[in-house]
Amino acid sequence: MKFLTLFIGLILFYLLGLMKKKGISFGMRVISGSILGIILGFFFKESTEYIGVFGRIYANLLFSMVIPLLLESVIKIVISTENLANLRSMGLKTIGVLSLHNVLGSSIGLILAVIFKIGKDANIPITKSSEVKEVPGFADAFVNFFPKNIVLDASEGSVIPIIVFAVLIGLAILQLIERGKEKEVKPFVDFIESFSEIIFRLIGFITDFTPYAVLSLLANSIGNIDYTAVKPLLFILILTYVASVFHSYITTGALLAILAKLNPFKFFKKNWPVQAIGFTTQSSVGSIAANIENLTENMGVSQKIASFVAPMGATMGMPGCAGFWPVMSALLTANVLGINYKISDYIMLIFVALLVSLGTVGVPGTATITTTAVFAAMGLPVEMVVILSPISSLADMGRTATNVTAAASSALIVAANEKEIDRDTYNK
């Protein structure tokens, strides 16, 4: 029966491949894969072990991309400031505001997840290969933030020391450039650029298999799942959009009024076309050009600030994809597994989400990478990330719109503090 299930699963894989050839969207293929996986698992209970192998391989490959992605992305973020003076002024202000967005987004997700107890008593089985690591105490965790053996850290999936290591490399490069050794460091900078392109392409290869992985993992899980398990999965989708709306308007409006002394309603009126682009394309990077144009022409932000902050906002911070989504996913998973988080664990979770946000890439599927990194740091099973993929795909529109809004508002806040904004243009 296991071989029969495998054979039928391969046929369904072929059908998903045909859907791709016909130009059916990635999101629709993920949803189709989840439906087919549920049907396959329902009719072939306890016979899905072989078809489940594909999902487990996908989870392993996804996990393997986290460390190299974070390493190259964080280095690029630091050296993009061009010099230490820019890093200390405009760069630190930008990173600070984007980080604030991430922390507030994560906190919103945490509060919603705790209040509504998402995943509590839900029967969502995770494959036996999954391992849950115990989260260390705060003192030990803080010491472990700093790299001791970078190779060992990478092999164990310790993302935070990798991020710290990458920041130190970036700072060293900037310092060498200031000392007139730009020629000496250029080969390494060029290598990082090339490495970034390669990693980006590899991630594209892996995420292309998401519909098949979802089918595989759901088929393997559905035999032991009860109907009450659907509720927390749908519930996290609803809460994601609640978090998106709250952060995009209430939180962002408050930040603009307090930190930039700007009328938030003017911002909401002028920013909605860029929001719509982010919502429909599900890509923060794809919204950069429109964001820069809108900031300079309609909101009075200088070209220098807009061109620096908008791209930065597409690659770090990201309160949707790297904030409330991974936090809520982690808490749902912890509740499913019966792990009782303490206050210190909540603080650790928000801090980890912040650090991971330094290495995000604003393309469709970013949330999967960031959530995988958060799960790795918190010792949670990566397989749950894949099981949540169908819901994640539906949530991505709201998350991306939130990310784009955060990037635009951050540019305004930095511009206001740097006195690089024409307030008359903004208030028109």
N, C-alpha and C positions, 0 to 999 in steps of 0.2 A: 504493500500500500504506500510506503514511503517513496518508492521509485515512481509510482503512478502520480502521486502528488507533485513530485519533482518535475515529471514530464508535463503535467498540466501547467505548472508554474512557469516553465520555460516557454510554453505556448503563449501564456499571458504576457511574459516579457516581450515576446515577438510583437504582440498587439500594441504594447506601449511604444515599441520602436516604430511601428507604423504610424502611430499618432504623432510622433516627433517628425517623421518625414512629411506628414501632411500639414505641418506648421502649427499644430495645436500647442498652446502656451504651456510653459513649464509648470505653472500653478495647476492648470487643469489636469496635466499628466500626473502630478503628485496626488491630487484628489482621486483621480481614476485608479492609480496604483493602490491607494488606501482602501477604496471600495472593493477592488478585486482581491486584495489581501484578506479583507474581512470575510468575503464570500468563500475564498479558498480555505481559510482556517475554520470556518463554520461547518463546511461539508466534509473536511478531512481532519477532524480532530485527532490529536495525538499522532499524526502521521506527517508532520511538517518539519521534521528535524533537518532533512536535507535541503529543502528550499530555504530554511532559515539561515543556512551557512552564508548565503550571499549578503544578507543584511549584517551579519557579524563581521564579514570582511570589509564592508563599507564603513562600519563604525571604526574599525581599526585604522583604515586609511585616513578617515577624517581626523582621528586623533593624531596621526602621524604628521599632519600639516600644521598643527597648532604651534609648535615650537619654532620651526623655520619662519612661519608667517609673522609671529610676534617679533622675532629677532630682527628681520629685515625692515618691518614696518616702523618699529620704534626708532631704529637708527635713522631711517629716512625722515621721520618727524622731527628729530632733534637737529639734524644737519640742514633741514630745509629753512631753518631760521637764519642761515648763512654766517652769522657770527655770534659771539657770546653777548655782545651788547644788545642785539636784537632779541636774543633768547631771554635776556634778563628783563627787557622792557615789553615790547609788543608780544614776543613769544610767550613769556610767562603769563601775561594778562590773558592771552587767548587760551592757553592751556588751562588757566585757572577758571575762566568762565565756562569753557566746555566741560571741565571736570565738575563744576558746580551743577551744571545741567544733568550730568550723569548721576551724581550722588542724589539729587532731588528726584530724578526719574526712578532710580533704584529704590529710594525710600517710599515713593508712591506705590510701586509694585509690591514691596515688602508689607506695607500697611494693608493693602487690599488682600494679599494672600493670607496674612495672619487673621484679619477680621473674618474673612469668609472661609478659612480653614480648607483651602483647595487641596484636594487629594486625600483628605482624611478618610480613613476606612475604605478607600477605593481598592478594588481588586484588579490591579494592572500588573500582570506578571512580567518580570524582567528575566532574561535568559540567565541560565545557571553560570555562564562564563563571567557575568558581571561581578565586580568586586567593589565593595564599599569600604573606603578607608576612613579611619577615625580622624576627625579634625583635631589638631593639637591645640593646647592651651595658648593663650594670647602671647605670653612671654616667649615660648618656644617658637610660635608662629612668626613673631616679629624678627627673631634671630634668623629664622629660615628664609626671610625675605631676601637676604643677601647671599650671593652665590659663594659656594665653597668649592665645588667641583662642577664646572659648567657642563661637562659631558654627562656626569651622573645626574645632575638636575634635569637635563634634557631627556635622558633615558627614563626617568621616573615621572616625567610629565609635570615637573615643578615649574609652573609658568611664571610665578612672581620673580624668582631669582633671575630668570631669563630676561624679563623686562628690565630689571635693575641693571643687569649686565649690558644690555643694549643701550640704555641711557648713558652709562659710563663710556661706552665706545663712542657714541655720538658726541659727548662732551669733549673727549680726547681729540676727535677729529677737528672740532671747531677750534680748540686751543692750538693745535698744530697749524691750522690755516692762519690764525692770527699771528703766529710766529714766522710766517712766510714760507711754510712748508706745504703749500697747496699742491705743488707738483708731486711731492712725495706721497700724499694721501689720495690723489686723484685716481690711481688705479684701483684702490679699495672702494672708493665712492662709485666708480663705474661698475665694479663687481657687484655692489649692493643693488644698483639699478638693474643690472642684468639678472641677478638672482631674484629680484622682486618680480620681474616679468615671467621668469620660469615658474616660480611658486604660484603666481596668479593663474598661469595656464594649467598647472597641475590641479589647483583647487577647482578650476572650471571642469576639468576631466572628471574629478570625483563627484562634484555636485550634480553633474549631468546624470549620474546613476541614482539620484535620490528617489525617483519614482519606483525603480526596481527594488531599492533597499527598503522602502516603505512597504511595498507589497510583501517582500520577504519577511520582515520582522513582524508585521501585523498578522500575517498568516501563521507564523510560528507562535504568536502570543494569544491569538483569539480563542484557541481551544480551551484555555484556562481562564478566560476573562468573562465576567458577567456583565449584564446590561447596565448595571449601575456605574460601570467604569467609564461609560460614554459621558456621563454628566460632568465629572471634573475636567475632561478634555474640552468640552464645549464651554464650560464655565471659565476656563482660563482665557479662551478666545474673547468672551464678553468682557472680562476684566481688563484684557489688553487694550481694547478700544476705549474703555472707561479711563484707563491710565493715559492713553494717547490724547484724548480730548482734554483731560484735566491738565496735563503737562503743557500741551500746545497752547492753551489759552489762559488758564488760571495761573500756573507757575510762571510761564514765560511773560505774561502780562505784568506780574508782580516784579520780576527781575528787571524788565525794561523801565518800569516806573521808579523803582528804588535805585538801581545802579546806573541808569542812563538818564534819568529824569525826562523820559519820553512818554508821550501819550500812546499806550498800547493799542488803542482802537485804530489809530492811524496805521500802525504796523499790521494789524489783522486785515485791514482793508486792502493794503498794498501787497501783502505777502501771499494771499490765497492762490494766485496763479502758479507760483512756485510750489506751494503745497500740493496743488493738483497734479503738477508734473511728477513730484515725488510719489504721490499716492498711486498714480496710474503706471508709472515706470518701475516702481519699487526699487529705485536706485538713487542713492544720495549722490554718487559720482555723476550720474546722468543729469542731475539737477544743478550742478556747479555753475555752468555757463549762464543759465537763466537766473540763478541766485545772484551772481556777481553783477549782471546787467541790471537787475531789479534794485539791488543795493545802491549802485552808483547813480542810476538815472532817476529813480523814483523816491529814494530815501536819503539821498545826499551824502552817502558814505564815500570817502576818498577811494580812488582806484587802488592805492597801495594797501589799505586795510582790507577792502573787499576781496582783492586777489589773494591775500594771505589767509584770512580767516575762513572764508567760504570753503576752500579746498581742505583746510585743516579740520573744519567741522564735518566734512564728508569722510574723514579717515580716523577721527577720534572723538571721544565724548559720546555721541550718539545715544541719548537717553532711551530711545526705543529699542534698538537692536542690541545694545550693549548695557542697557540699564534695567528697565522694569521687566523685559521679556526673560533674560537669563535668571534674574532673581526669582520671579514667579515660577519659572520652570524648575529651578532648584528646590524651592520650598514645596512645590507639588510633589516632586520626586522624594524628598525627605519624608513627607507625610505618608506617601504610598509605602515607603520602606519602614515606617514606624520610627524614624529618627526624630528625637525631640531636641530641637535647637534651643540653645540658651541665648541670652542677650548678647554675649560675646560672639556667638556664632553668627547672629544677625549682623553685627558690626563687621565681622570678618567677611561675610558675604557681600556687603555693600562695598567694602574696600577692595576685594578681589575683582568685582565687576568694574570698579573704577580703573584699576591697573590694566585689566584686559582691554578696556576701551581705548587704551593708548595704541593698540595694534590692530584695530578693526579696519576693514576695507569696505567702502560704501557701495557694494554691488548686491544684486539679488542673492540671497543665501547667506549674507553676512551674519545674521543672527544665529545660524547653525554653528558657525565657527566660534563666535564669541561664547555661546552657550556651552559648547564643547570644552572651551578653555576654562570657563567657570566651574563646570562639573569636574574637570581634571583637578583643579586647585582645591575643591571642596570634598574630593573623594567620592563623588557620585557616579553611578554607572552611565557611560556614554550612550548605551543602547536606548535609554529613555529619550534622548535628544532626537533620535531617529523616529521613535514612536510618536513624538510630538510634531514631527515634520508636516503632516497634513494640516494641523491646526496652525502651525507656524506660517505656512504658506498663505493661509487666509488672513492671518494677523499682520503680514508684512506690509500691506498698504498703509495701515494706520501707523505702524512703527516708523516707516520711512518718512511719512509726512511729518511726524514728530521730530525726526532727526534733521530734516531740512529746515524746519522752523527754528530749532535750536541753533543751527549754524548761522542762520540769518540774524537772529536776535543777538547772538554772541558778537557778530561783526558790528552791530549797532552799539553794543555796550563798550567794546574795545574802542571804536571810533569816537564815542562820546568822551571816554577817559583820555584819549590821545588828542582830543580836540581836532579830529579829522572828519567832522560831520557838518553839513550845511543844514541847520535846523529849519530854515525857511523852506527848503526843498522837502524835507521830511513832513512838515506840517501842512503842505499844500493839500 
